[in-house]
Amino acid sequence: MIAELDAIKRLLWEDWDPIGVNGFGPDDQYDSYAFRIFAMLNDGKGANEIAEYLRWAAIEKMGLGAAGDCTAIAQRVIEIHERQP
């Protein structure tokens, strides 16, 4: 369970990073989003819901004009989740 959450945090930090702070800011920048995604997975949410949440986070919460391709990141989140025992 902790390994899954850590993997999601790392994915968001290294590969999602919509505001481009990897290498400049604190590496816990997206932890609150990782916690929410972890809860969504445990509630049975799928890739579409997670991608929509990431889009919402980037556009509405962070104030960005676009969110990029959240579908690929969401699918990788699902893969992380499915690898857990």
MOPAC internal coordinates of N, CA, C and O (Angstrom, degrees):
PM7 1SCF
backbone

  N    0.0000 0     0.00 0     0.00 0    0    0    0
  C    1.4488 1     0.00 0     0.00 0    1    0    0
  C    1.5240 1   110.51 1     0.00 0    2    1    0
  O    1.2310 1   119.91 1   131.99 1    3    2    1
  N    1.3163 1   117.77 1   -48.01 1    3    2    1
  C    1.4571 1   121.34 1   177.97 1    5    3    2
  C    1.5248 1   109.81 1   -66.02 1    6    5    3
  O    1.2310 1   120.13 1   140.20 1    7    6    5
  N    1.3268 1   117.35 1   -39.80 1    7    6    5
  C    1.4645 1   120.87 1   179.05 1    9    7    6
  C    1.5274 1   110.50 1   -62.27 1   10    9    7
  O    1.2310 1   120.08 1   140.82 1   11   10    9
  N    1.3189 1   117.45 1   -39.18 1   11   10    9
  C    1.4613 1   120.98 1   178.89 1   13   11   10
  C    1.5243 1   110.49 1   -64.19 1   14   13   11
  O    1.2310 1   120.10 1   133.05 1   15   14   13
  N    1.3066 1   117.41 1   -46.95 1   15   14   13
  C    1.4613 1   121.17 1   178.94 1   17   15   14
  C    1.5259 1   110.67 1   -61.89 1   18   17   15
  O    1.2310 1   120.39 1   136.37 1   19   18   17
  N    1.3137 1   116.85 1   -43.63 1   19   18   17
  C    1.4692 1   120.66 1   178.05 1   21   19   18
  C    1.5268 1   111.39 1   -61.34 1   22   21   19
  O    1.2310 1   120.26 1   140.41 1   23   22   21
  N    1.3245 1   117.10 1   -39.59 1   23   22   21
  C    1.4636 1   120.75 1   178.67 1   25   23   22
  C    1.5317 1   111.12 1   -65.93 1   26   25   23
  O    1.2310 1   120.17 1   142.41 1   27   26   25
  N    1.3107 1   117.28 1   -37.59 1   27   26   25
  C    1.4702 1   121.06 1   177.77 1   29   27   26
  C    1.5294 1   109.67 1   -67.49 1   30   29   27
  O    1.2310 1   120.31 1   135.68 1   31   30   29
  N    1.3221 1   117.01 1   -44.32 1   31   30   29
  C    1.4680 1   120.45 1   176.81 1   33   31   30
  C    1.5239 1   110.70 1   -56.68 1   34   33   31
  O    1.2310 1   120.76 1   133.18 1   35   34   33
  N    1.3061 1   116.15 1   -46.82 1   35   34   33
  C    1.4673 1   121.55 1  -178.65 1   37   35   34
  C    1.5384 1   110.77 1   -63.21 1   38   37   35
  O    1.2310 1   120.44 1   137.52 1   39   38   37
  N    1.3286 1   116.77 1   -42.48 1   39   38   37
  C    1.4604 1   120.99 1   178.54 1   41   39   38
  C    1.5273 1   111.02 1   -60.13 1   42   41   39
  O    1.2310 1   120.36 1   132.92 1   43   42   41
  N    1.3144 1   116.92 1   -47.08 1   43   42   41
  C    1.4567 1   119.78 1  -179.78 1   45   43   42
  C    1.5218 1   110.83 1   -63.25 1   46   45   43
  O    1.2310 1   120.04 1   138.36 1   47   46   45
  N    1.3132 1   117.53 1   -41.64 1   47   46   45
  C    1.4582 1   122.22 1  -178.09 1   49   47   46
  C    1.5335 1   111.61 1   -68.73 1   50   49   47
  O    1.2310 1   120.61 1   134.56 1   51   50   49
  N    1.3122 1   116.43 1   -45.44 1   51   50   49
  C    1.4640 1   119.97 1  -173.15 1   53   51   50
  C    1.5294 1   113.31 1   -85.51 1   54   53   51
  O    1.2310 1   119.78 1   145.92 1   55   54   53
  N    1.3302 1   118.02 1   -34.08 1   55   54   53
  C    1.4589 1   119.82 1  -170.84 1   57   55   54
  C    1.5256 1   115.51 1  -116.86 1   58   57   55
  O    1.2310 1   120.09 1   151.70 1   59   58   57
  N    1.3160 1   117.43 1   -28.30 1   59   58   57
  C    1.4694 1   119.17 1   179.68 1   61   59   58
  C    1.5225 1   109.29 1   -86.00 1   62   61   59
  O    1.2310 1   119.25 1   113.94 1   63   62   61
  N    1.3025 1   119.03 1   -66.06 1   63   62   61
  C    1.4664 1   127.49 1   172.61 1   65   63   62
  C    1.5277 1   114.77 1    31.72 1   66   65   63
  O    1.2310 1   119.70 1  -117.56 1   67   66   65
  N    1.3334 1   118.18 1    62.44 1   67   66   65
  C    1.4664 1   120.33 1  -174.47 1   69   67   66
  C    1.5294 1   114.43 1   -65.72 1   70   69   67
  O    1.2310 1   119.80 1   156.37 1   71   70   69
  N    1.3197 1   117.99 1   -23.63 1   71   70   69
  C    1.4717 1   118.98 1  -179.82 1   73   71   70
  C    1.5268 1   112.30 1   -98.41 1   74   73   71
  O    1.2310 1   120.28 1  -179.11 1   75   74   73
  N    1.3282 1   117.07 1     0.89 1   75   74   73
  C    1.4502 1   121.23 1   173.13 1   77   75   74
  C    1.5178 1   115.69 1    67.21 1   78   77   75
  O    1.2310 1   120.30 1  -137.95 1   79   78   77
  N    1.3261 1   117.03 1    42.05 1   79   78   77
  C    1.4613 1   119.69 1  -179.17 1   81   79   78
  C    1.5283 1   113.93 1  -100.95 1   82   81   79
  O    1.2310 1   120.25 1   176.33 1   83   82   81
  N    1.3272 1   117.13 1    -3.67 1   83   82   81
  C    1.4649 1   119.94 1   178.81 1   85   83   82
  C    1.5214 1   108.42 1   -59.11 1   86   85   83
  O    1.2310 1   120.94 1   -56.35 1   87   86   85
  N    1.3080 1   115.80 1   123.65 1   87   86   85
  C    1.4580 1   121.08 1  -177.57 1   89   87   86
  C    1.5190 1   113.30 1    96.98 1   90   89   87
  O    1.2310 1   120.39 1   165.37 1   91   90   89
  N    1.3392 1   116.85 1   -14.63 1   91   90   89
  C    1.4641 1   120.47 1  -178.05 1   93   91   90
  C    1.5203 1   113.17 1  -119.95 1   94   93   91
  O    1.2310 1   120.66 1   142.53 1   95   94   93
  N    1.3150 1   116.34 1   -37.47 1   95   94   93
  C    1.4523 1   121.07 1  -174.68 1   97   95   94
  C    1.5096 1   111.65 1  -106.65 1   98   97   95
  O    1.2310 1   120.89 1     1.68 1   99   98   97
  N    1.3247 1   115.90 1  -178.32 1   99   98   97
  C    1.4609 1   120.24 1   178.05 1  101   99   98
  C    1.5255 1   110.61 1   -67.50 1  102  101   99
  O    1.2310 1   120.71 1   -38.07 1  103  102  101
  N    1.3369 1   116.25 1   141.93 1  103  102  101
  C    1.4683 1   119.22 1  -175.15 1  105  103  102
  C    1.5203 1   113.53 1   -75.92 1  106  105  103
  O    1.2310 1   120.07 1  -176.08 1  107  106  105
  N    1.3232 1   117.48 1     3.92 1  107  106  105
  C    1.4629 1   120.56 1   175.22 1  109  107  106
  C    1.5291 1   111.80 1  -101.33 1  110  109  107
  O    1.2310 1   120.36 1  -165.34 1  111  110  109
  N    1.2994 1   116.91 1    14.66 1  111  110  109
  C    1.4662 1   123.55 1  -175.49 1  113  111  110
  C    1.5285 1   113.12 1   -52.87 1  114  113  111
  O    1.2310 1   120.27 1   142.63 1  115  114  113
  N    1.3251 1   117.10 1   -37.37 1  115  114  113
  C    1.4711 1   120.55 1  -174.80 1  117  115  114
  C    1.5241 1   113.19 1  -110.10 1  118  117  115
  O    1.2310 1   120.01 1  -165.70 1  119  118  117
  N    1.3212 1   117.59 1    14.30 1  119  118  117
  C    1.4634 1   120.61 1  -176.84 1  121  119  118
  C    1.5294 1   113.14 1   -59.00 1  122  121  119
  O    1.2310 1   120.01 1   140.76 1  123  122  121
  N    1.3157 1   117.59 1   -39.24 1  123  122  121
  C    1.4730 1   118.66 1  -178.86 1  125  123  122
  C    1.5258 1   110.82 1   -63.34 1  126  125  123
  O    1.2310 1   120.15 1   146.16 1  127  126  125
  N    1.3165 1   117.32 1   -33.84 1  127  126  125
  C    1.4669 1   120.85 1   176.74 1  129  127  126
  C    1.5250 1   110.34 1   -70.60 1  130  129  127
  O    1.2310 1   120.47 1   142.12 1  131  130  129
  N    1.3208 1   116.71 1   -37.88 1  131  130  129
  C    1.4717 1   120.81 1   177.68 1  133  131  130
  C    1.5266 1   110.31 1   -63.24 1  134  133  131
  O    1.2310 1   120.15 1   138.51 1  135  134  133
  N    1.3267 1   117.32 1   -41.49 1  135  134  133
  C    1.4737 1   120.33 1   178.56 1  137  135  134
  C    1.5263 1   110.43 1   -61.41 1  138  137  135
  O    1.2310 1   120.34 1   137.29 1  139  138  137
  N    1.3238 1   116.95 1   -42.71 1  139  138  137
  C    1.4666 1   120.68 1   179.88 1  141  139  138
  C    1.5312 1   110.70 1   -65.53 1  142  141  139
  O    1.2310 1   120.51 1   137.29 1  143  142  141
  N    1.3172 1   116.62 1   -42.71 1  143  142  141
  C    1.4707 1   120.36 1   178.80 1  145  143  142
  C    1.5201 1   110.36 1   -63.30 1  146  145  143
  O    1.2310 1   120.38 1   138.80 1  147  146  145
  N    1.3185 1   116.88 1   -41.20 1  147  146  145
  C    1.4633 1   121.39 1   177.55 1  149  147  146
  C    1.5266 1   110.08 1   -58.63 1  150  149  147
  O    1.2310 1   120.50 1   135.99 1  151  150  149
  N    1.3182 1   116.64 1   -44.01 1  151  150  149
  C    1.4671 1   120.79 1   178.00 1  153  151  150
  C    1.5300 1   110.55 1   -64.92 1  154  153  151
  O    1.2310 1   120.39 1   139.78 1  155  154  153
  N    1.3194 1   116.87 1   -40.22 1  155  154  153
  C    1.4676 1   120.55 1   178.54 1  157  155  154
  C    1.5249 1   110.68 1   -60.97 1  158  157  155
  O    1.2310 1   120.35 1   137.25 1  159  158  157
  N    1.3222 1   116.94 1   -42.75 1  159  158  157
  C    1.4687 1   120.69 1   178.29 1  161  159  158
  C    1.5244 1   110.77 1   -60.75 1  162  161  159
  O    1.2310 1   120.91 1   137.25 1  163  162  161
  N    1.3162 1   115.86 1   -42.75 1  163  162  161
  C    1.4573 1   119.99 1  -179.48 1  165  163  162
  C    1.5212 1   112.46 1   -71.09 1  166  165  163
  O    1.2310 1   120.65 1   163.37 1  167  166  165
  N    1.3358 1   116.37 1   -16.63 1  167  166  165
  C    1.4650 1   121.45 1   174.18 1  169  167  166
  C    1.5318 1   111.73 1   -91.92 1  170  169  167
  O    1.2310 1   120.59 1  -175.56 1  171  170  169
  N    1.3380 1   116.48 1     4.44 1  171  170  169
  C    1.4487 1   120.59 1   176.82 1  173  171  170
  C    1.5202 1   115.65 1    85.30 1  174  173  171
  O    1.2310 1   119.98 1  -166.40 1  175  174  173
  N    1.3206 1   117.64 1    13.60 1  175  174  173
  C    1.4682 1   120.38 1   179.41 1  177  175  174
  C    1.5186 1   110.17 1   -71.70 1  178  177  175
  O    1.2310 1   120.85 1   -29.47 1  179  178  177
  N    1.3202 1   115.98 1   150.53 1  179  178  177
  C    1.4573 1   121.71 1  -177.51 1  181  179  178
  C    1.5160 1   112.49 1  -106.62 1  182  181  179
  O    1.2310 1   121.61 1     8.98 1  183  182  181
  N    1.3185 1   114.52 1  -171.02 1  183  182  181
  C    1.4676 1   121.87 1  -175.76 1  185  183  182
  C    1.5284 1   112.24 1   -60.93 1  186  185  183
  O    1.2310 1   119.93 1   141.11 1  187  186  185
  N    1.3197 1   117.74 1   -38.89 1  187  186  185
  C    1.4704 1   119.70 1  -178.73 1  189  187  186
  C    1.5209 1   111.82 1   -63.25 1  190  189  187
  O    1.2310 1   120.66 1   136.12 1  191  190  189
  N    1.3212 1   116.35 1   -43.88 1  191  190  189
  C    1.4692 1   120.01 1   179.83 1  193  191  190
  C    1.5316 1   111.33 1   -67.03 1  194  193  191
  O    1.2310 1   121.02 1   141.58 1  195  194  193
  N    1.3141 1   115.65 1   -38.42 1  195  194  193
  C    1.4624 1   119.50 1   179.85 1  197  195  194
  C    1.5287 1   110.13 1   -68.87 1  198  197  195
  O    1.2310 1   119.96 1   138.08 1  199  198  197
  N    1.3207 1   117.67 1   -41.92 1  199  198  197
  C    1.4687 1   120.98 1   177.18 1  201  199  198
  C    1.5318 1   110.46 1   -60.72 1  202  201  199
  O    1.2310 1   120.65 1   137.81 1  203  202  201
  N    1.3232 1   116.37 1   -42.19 1  203  202  201
  C    1.4612 1   119.86 1   178.58 1  205  203  202
  C    1.5288 1   111.14 1   -64.33 1  206  205  203
  O    1.2310 1   119.98 1   139.95 1  207  206  205
  N    1.3151 1   117.64 1   -40.05 1  207  206  205
  C    1.4595 1   121.20 1   176.47 1  209  207  206
  C    1.5348 1   110.73 1   -61.94 1  210  209  207
  O    1.2310 1   120.17 1   135.94 1  211  210  209
  N    1.3342 1   117.28 1   -44.06 1  211  210  209
  C    1.4666 1   120.27 1   178.93 1  213  211  210
  C    1.5289 1   110.69 1   -63.51 1  214  213  211
  O    1.2310 1   119.95 1   140.13 1  215  214  213
  N    1.3306 1   117.71 1   -39.87 1  215  214  213
  C    1.4672 1   120.92 1   176.55 1  217  215  214
  C    1.5265 1   110.27 1   -61.94 1  218  217  215
  O    1.2310 1   121.06 1   133.80 1  219  218  217
  N    1.3270 1   115.58 1   -46.20 1  219  218  217
  C    1.4644 1   120.17 1   178.65 1  221  219  218
  C    1.5310 1   110.25 1   -59.06 1  222  221  219
  O    1.2310 1   120.67 1   134.36 1  223  222  221
  N    1.3297 1   116.32 1   -45.64 1  223  222  221
  C    1.4643 1   120.16 1  -178.31 1  225  223  222
  C    1.5253 1   111.17 1   -59.83 1  226  225  223
  O    1.2310 1   120.53 1   135.01 1  227  226  225
  N    1.3222 1   116.59 1   -44.99 1  227  226  225
  C    1.4641 1   120.40 1  -177.89 1  229  227  226
  C    1.5284 1   111.86 1   -68.86 1  230  229  227
  O    1.2310 1   120.34 1   135.88 1  231  230  229
  N    1.3151 1   116.95 1   -44.12 1  231  230  229
  C    1.4650 1   120.07 1  -174.06 1  233  231  230
  C    1.5221 1   112.41 1   -83.38 1  234  233  231
  O    1.2310 1   120.54 1   128.49 1  235  234  233
  N    1.3138 1   116.57 1   -51.51 1  235  234  233
  C    1.4641 1   120.23 1  -174.47 1  237  235  234
  C    1.5268 1   113.07 1   -83.80 1  238  237  235
  O    1.2310 1   120.48 1   133.12 1  239  238  237
  N    1.2923 1   116.68 1   -46.88 1  239  238  237
  C    1.4666 1   120.42 1  -174.68 1  241  239  238
  C    1.5322 1   111.72 1   -77.91 1  242  241  239
  O    1.2310 1   120.60 1   137.36 1  243  242  241
  N    1.3437 1   116.45 1   -42.64 1  243  242  241
  C    1.4669 1   120.33 1  -177.58 1  245  243  242
  C    1.5200 1   112.67 1   -93.15 1  246  245  243
  O    1.2310 1   120.26 1   167.89 1  247  246  245
  N    1.3300 1   117.10 1   -12.11 1  247  246  245
  C    1.4539 1   121.24 1   176.91 1  249  247  246
  C    1.5190 1   115.27 1    75.90 1  250  249  247
  O    1.2310 1   120.44 1  -156.45 1  251  250  249
  N    1.3378 1   116.76 1    23.55 1  251  250  249
  C    1.4577 1   120.00 1   178.69 1  253  251  250
  C    1.5222 1   110.06 1   -81.85 1  254  253  251
  O    1.2310 1   120.36 1   -26.61 1  255  254  253
  N    1.3015 1   116.92 1   153.39 1  255  254  253
  C    1.4572 1   120.74 1   179.96 1  257  255  254
  C    1.5133 1   113.28 1   -76.24 1  258  257  255
  O    1.2310 1   120.56 1   157.35 1  259  258  257
  N    1.3342 1   116.54 1   -22.65 1  259  258  257
  C    1.4625 1   121.69 1  -179.45 1  261  259  258
  C    1.5205 1   108.52 1  -146.89 1  262  261  259
  O    1.2310 1   121.04 1   -16.13 1  263  262  261
  N    1.3224 1   115.61 1   163.87 1  263  262  261
  C    1.4590 1   119.57 1  -176.06 1  265  263  262
  C    1.5173 1   113.56 1  -116.00 1  266  265  263
  O    1.2310 1   119.71 1   173.53 1  267  266  265
  N    1.3129 1   118.16 1    -6.47 1  267  266  265
  C    1.4571 1   119.35 1  -176.51 1  269  267  266
  C    1.5245 1   110.45 1    71.55 1  270  269  267
  O    1.2310 1   121.00 1    14.82 1  271  270  269
  N    1.3161 1   115.69 1  -165.18 1  271  270  269
  C    1.4615 1   120.74 1  -178.04 1  273  271  270
  C    1.5187 1   110.79 1   -87.97 1  274  273  271
  O    1.2310 1   120.74 1   -83.70 1  275  274  273
  N    1.3067 1   116.18 1    96.30 1  275  274  273
  C    1.4628 1   121.35 1   179.57 1  277  275  274
  C    1.5179 1   111.60 1   -83.42 1  278  277  275
  O    1.2310 1   120.05 1   163.77 1  279  278  277
  N    1.3250 1   117.50 1   -16.23 1  279  278  277
  C    1.4561 1   121.33 1  -177.82 1  281  279  278
  C    1.5250 1   111.31 1   -63.95 1  282  281  279
  O    1.2310 1   120.01 1   137.00 1  283  282  281
  N    1.3206 1   117.59 1   -43.00 1  283  282  281
  C    1.4606 1   121.17 1  -179.73 1  285  283  282
  C    1.5196 1   111.12 1   -64.67 1  286  285  283
  O    1.2310 1   120.28 1   138.52 1  287  286  285
  N    1.3168 1   117.07 1   -41.48 1  287  286  285
  C    1.4699 1   120.50 1   178.20 1  289  287  286
  C    1.5192 1   109.55 1   -65.86 1  290  289  287
  O    1.2310 1   120.15 1   137.16 1  291  290  289
  N    1.3211 1   117.31 1   -42.84 1  291  290  289
  C    1.4669 1   120.57 1   179.39 1  293  291  290
  C    1.5221 1   110.81 1   -60.95 1  294  293  291
  O    1.2310 1   120.19 1   139.42 1  295  294  293
  N    1.3135 1   117.24 1   -40.58 1  295  294  293
  C    1.4627 1   120.06 1   178.56 1  297  295  294
  C    1.5202 1   110.65 1   -64.66 1  298  297  295
  O    1.2310 1   120.03 1   141.79 1  299  298  297
  N    1.2921 1   117.54 1   -38.21 1  299  298  297
  C    1.4662 1   120.17 1   177.70 1  301  299  298
  C    1.5235 1   111.17 1   -67.35 1  302  301  299
  O    1.2310 1   120.10 1   146.06 1  303  302  301
  N    1.3304 1   117.41 1   -33.94 1  303  302  301
  C    1.4698 1   120.97 1   174.15 1  305  303  302
  C    1.5283 1   109.36 1   -61.01 1  306  305  303
  O    1.2310 1   120.69 1   134.97 1  307  306  305
  N    1.3214 1   116.30 1   -45.03 1  307  306  305
  C    1.4662 1   120.74 1   178.78 1  309  307  306
  C    1.5239 1   110.11 1   -60.48 1  310  309  307
  O    1.2310 1   120.10 1   137.52 1  311  310  309
  N    1.3082 1   117.42 1   -42.48 1  311  310  309
  C    1.4703 1   121.27 1   178.19 1  313  311  310
  C    1.5217 1   111.57 1   -60.78 1  314  313  311
  O    1.2310 1   120.42 1   138.26 1  315  314  313
  N    1.3213 1   116.79 1   -41.74 1  315  314  313
  C    1.4714 1   120.80 1   176.50 1  317  315  314
  C    1.5248 1   109.04 1   -59.47 1  318  317  315
  O    1.2310 1   120.97 1   133.07 1  319  318  317
  N    1.3089 1   115.75 1   -46.93 1  319  318  317
  C    1.4684 1   121.40 1  -177.73 1  321  319  318
  C    1.5349 1   111.50 1   -62.39 1  322  321  319
  O    1.2310 1   120.73 1   138.65 1  323  322  321
  N    1.3085 1   116.21 1   -41.35 1  323  322  321
  C    1.4634 1   119.84 1  -177.32 1  325  323  322
  C    1.5252 1   112.51 1   -72.06 1  326  325  323
  O    1.2310 1   119.77 1   157.99 1  327  326  325
  N    1.3166 1   118.05 1   -22.01 1  327  326  325
  C    1.4717 1   120.81 1   177.76 1  329  327  326
  C    1.5277 1   113.45 1   -77.72 1  330  329  327
  O    1.2310 1   120.57 1   166.96 1  331  330  329
  N    1.3161 1   116.53 1   -13.04 1  331  330  329
  C    1.4617 1   119.32 1  -177.35 1  333  331  330
  C    1.5229 1   110.66 1   -76.51 1  334  333  331
  O    1.2310 1   120.91 1   -35.78 1  335  334  333
  N    1.3310 1   115.87 1   144.22 1  335  334  333
  C    1.4820 1   119.44 1   179.90 1  337  335  334
  C    1.5107 1   112.55 1   -68.02 1  338  337  335
  O    1.2310 1   120.10 1   180.00 1  339  338  337

